[in-house]
Amino acid sequence: MIDREELKKNEWYLIDNGLGPIRAKLMESPKQGKGWKHAVLMNVKGSDAGFFDEIGSVYVEDIQQEYKENVS
């Protein structure tokens, strides 16, 4: 799991929500006021696991690491 303070809006990450590692782009800041969100909006590339690409909520604890390669 990646540390919440390291998450940056518009960056790509690998998430694992039970389907294996999937690419996802963070669409909003994980910080809210003085605290941190438990779920954030992400553009999830479900096609990596044979599903649909969708934008939706992802638990911060499911974000594993930063995705290093260029993605469109």
C-alpha positions in Angstrom: 0.0 0.0 0.0 1.2 3.5 -0.9 1.3 6.3 1.7 -1.7 8.7 1.3 0.7 11.7 1.4 2.4 10.5 -1.8 -0.8 10.4 -3.9 -1.0 13.1 -6.5 -4.0 14.1 -8.7 -3.7 13.1 -12.4 -1.0 10.5 -11.7 -1.3 6.8 -12.6 -1.2 4.0 -10.0 -1.7 0.3 -9.8 -4.6 -0.8 -7.7 -5.7 -4.2 -6.4 -9.3 -4.5 -5.5 -9.5 -8.3 -5.8 -9.0 -8.5 -9.6 -5.2 -8.3 -9.6 -3.1 -5.2 -10.5 -5.0 -2.7 -12.6 -4.0 0.7 -13.8 -5.9 3.7 -12.5 -5.6 7.5 -12.8 -6.3 9.5 -9.7 -8.9 12.1 -10.7 -9.2 14.1 -7.4 -7.0 15.0 -4.4 -7.1 12.5 -1.5 -6.9 15.3 1.0 -10.1 16.8 2.3 -10.0 19.8 4.6 -7.7 18.8 7.5 -8.2 15.1 6.9 -7.9 12.4 4.3 -10.6 10.6 2.2 -11.1 6.9 2.5 -12.3 6.6 -1.1 -11.1 8.6 -4.1 -12.4 9.1 -7.7 -10.2 7.2 -10.2 -10.3 6.3 -13.9 -9.9 2.6 -13.7 -8.6 0.6 -16.7 -10.6 -2.5 -16.1 -9.6 -3.7 -19.6 -6.3 -4.8 -18.0 -8.4 -7.6 -16.3 -11.0 -8.2 -19.1 -13.6 -5.8 -17.8 -14.9 -2.3 -18.7 -12.9 0.9 -18.3 -14.8 3.0 -15.8 -14.5 6.1 -13.6 -15.5 5.4 -10.0 -14.6 5.3 -6.3 -11.6 3.3 -5.1 -10.6 2.8 -1.5 -7.2 4.4 -0.8 -6.1 1.2 0.9 -6.5 -0.6 -2.5 -3.9 1.7 -4.2 -0.7 -0.3 -4.2 2.0 1.7 -6.0 2.7 4.4 -8.6 2.5 3.2 -12.3 5.8 4.4 -14.0 5.0 3.9 -17.7 3.4 6.5 -20.0 -0.4 5.9 -20.4 -2.8 7.8 -22.5 
